Amino acid sequence: MKIGKQARRDAKELFLACRRDGVLNETRVRQTVTQVLASKPRNYLAALTHFQRLVELDIQGRTVRIENAVPTSESQMATLKASLTQKYGAGLDFQFFVDPSLIGGLRIQIGSDVFDGTVKTRLAALENSF
């Protein structure tokens, strides 16, 4: 479905209205969708489709996936959370994973940003350089 300019503007207004202190409020999102479905303004399906995409992008941008070769200690978790919250703002959802194939180091993914300091990646880069 092609989404027109007005529907995009309406969706963006809805999205911005659902944010509190820079963080998306899930309750407001649900209330907004319910109100739009009840009133059914012009092009509401296109606006809701784009609104859904904006919400998905925000959730992805607030999800932090941290992979380590060994289990991450509590102090390391606290340090990582503090530094990433300072850089990206509040409202981050942290997920910690253990992946022994990384050999060592960390891989941090926040939305589309990836910080890869793993030994596996360095070895692959070294292999490709020959």
Secondary structure, DSSP 8 states (H G I E B T S, - for coil): ----HHHHHHHHHHHHHTEETTEE-HHHHHHHHHHHHHH--TTHHHHHHHHHHHHHHHHHHTEEEEEESS---HHHHHHHHHHHHHHH-S--EEEEEE-GGG-SSEEEEETTEEEE--HHHHHHHHHHH-
